[in-house]
Amino acid sequence: MAKQIKQIDIQLTTQKKEKPQQDKLGFGVHFSDHMFIMNYAADKGWHEPRIVPYQPIVLDPAAKVFHYGQTIFEGLKAFKTSDGRVLLFRPERNFARLNRSNERLGIPAIDEELALEALKALIAVDQDWIPTEAGYSLYIRPFVIATQPALGVDASTHYQFIIILSPVGNYYPEGVNPVKIYVENQYVRAVRGGIGAAKTAGNYAASLKAQETAKEKGYSQVLWLDGVHQKYIEEVGSMNVFFKINGTVYTPALSGSILDGITRSSIIQLLRHWGIPVEESVISIEDLFAAAKNGELEEAFGTGTAAVISPIGELNWQDEQVRINGGVTGEISGKLYDTLTGIQRGIIPDPFDWMIEVEI
Ligand SMILES: *Cc1c(COP(=O)(O)O)cnc(C)c1O
């Protein structure tokens, strides 16, 4: 481990930025003083891992990422506990998924141990940027871009792997309140065999238009149906989705077109630990609406790194609206939020050894 850290060259900034006010952080708009960067060339492999002052990157206008979207990303968080320790939530899962996304996009694999060591070294350098207030954290965005300047349609010969850090406030400044979700009927996000299971820009590019339209109608996010029949539930925006029906919690099975969320798998593990039945299954939107109408749909929520748990208070499908749990946060949703965020902040026990401490 120590040997690998030595491989990472560290160039410190001489001009530290002014830190934003904690109560005005927002999400992903402020960035720390440093970034990690590593290059790939077909003849050299991944090389020159280094921490440098946060700065713009200069790319040739023909760089493949701009034309063919050969790029992938990750998202995770670091937390500072009240006794000053720095914790990461299941980071090894993010780097494993980074490589699954890499593999799908034809990008060469990255040494996952080196990536984690690089992240820890970067966090140690920028540790003053980790907010301390409850609900606040340091959002971490690792990503890979194809940099070869060539317009031929094939996998790039050159890449950059970069990690940037952004102090973030509470995703919902007014507290966890249920959101209204629009079930998308016209557009689809991903199809089986496509890139829906990879964390890559193209899936988001495909989703923006529907997201805009839903916002105009007063909904905060879109619920995606499957790309073939537009019948089965997939996921919500940048979140996986769960429904509690008649005491059992259901979530769409990993079909190949949805993302394998780390929050999703943690929620499944927690529910099983509590003895609450959970099923990964195929859920049709028709059955869901039928359950809502006859009072069997007890709770619904989205899960993802940014918001952790996002209760759903209303669904709109084909101009029909259903309210869930009277539009207020359900018992399980609230308990999951409190437990997961409590584990992340180091204030309640971590029975699954999810948290990794960063030496600072
Ligand atoms: C990142 C992401 C999620 C959530 O994954 P987590 O690992 O829980 O943050 C869900 N869906 C999509 C499309 C995503 O990009």
PDBQT file of the ligand as one rigid body, heavy atoms in Angstrom, charges set to zero:
ROOT
HETATM    1  C1  LIG A 401     -25.487   6.225  -9.902  1.00  0.00    +0.000 C 
HETATM    2  C2  LIG A 401     -26.824   5.798 -10.327  1.00  0.00    +0.000 A 
HETATM    3  C3  LIG A 401     -27.728   5.165  -9.439  1.00  0.00    +0.000 A 
HETATM    4  C4  LIG A 401     -27.468   5.014  -7.960  1.00  0.00    +0.000 C 
HETATM    5  O1  LIG A 401     -26.321   4.260  -7.640  1.00  0.00    +0.000 OA
HETATM    6  P1  LIG A 401     -25.641   4.406  -6.226  1.00  0.00    +0.000 P 
HETATM    7  O2  LIG A 401     -24.450   3.513  -6.304  1.00  0.00    +0.000 OA
HETATM    8  O3  LIG A 401     -26.618   3.963  -5.211  1.00  0.00    +0.000 OA
HETATM    9  O4  LIG A 401     -25.294   5.855  -6.074  1.00  0.00    +0.000 OA
HETATM   10  C5  LIG A 401     -28.930   4.696  -9.939  1.00  0.00    +0.000 A 
HETATM   11  N1  LIG A 401     -29.250   4.850 -11.243  1.00  0.00    +0.000 NA
HETATM   12  C6  LIG A 401     -28.423   5.464 -12.117  1.00  0.00    +0.000 A 
HETATM   13  C7  LIG A 401     -28.828   5.585 -13.524  1.00  0.00    +0.000 C 
HETATM   14  C8  LIG A 401     -27.179   5.950 -11.696  1.00  0.00    +0.000 A 
HETATM   15  O5  LIG A 401     -26.382   6.567 -12.564  1.00  0.00    +0.000 OA
ENDROOT
TORSDOF 0
